[in-house]
Amino acid sequence: VQDIADAASCSRRTLERKFRRDLRRSINEELARQRLEHAKRLLAETDADLDSIARSAGFPDARRLSVVFRRNSGETPSGFRSRAR
């Protein structure tokens, strides 16, 4: 988050306030959303294994991706992949 604030030439707190005001979510929530969207694209468009997808999307491993994926979408990554194709 500090890297984003530095790039925007503002304080972290100012960035967080403006971000929440305009998007109605925190920067960390948006980063997590973006990581999941990236994982979904990779699941739908590639044959890469879950570990590779997890690392590419910013998760430490396939297990963590699976936990976060299921919590947010209600299905497993492999279930999503099957349905998306």
Buried (B, 14 or more C-beta within 10 A) or exposed (E): EEEBBEEEEBEBEEBBEEBBEEEEEEBEEBEBEEBBEBBBBBBEEEEEEBBEBBBBBBBEEBEEBBEBBBEEEEEBBEBBBEEEE
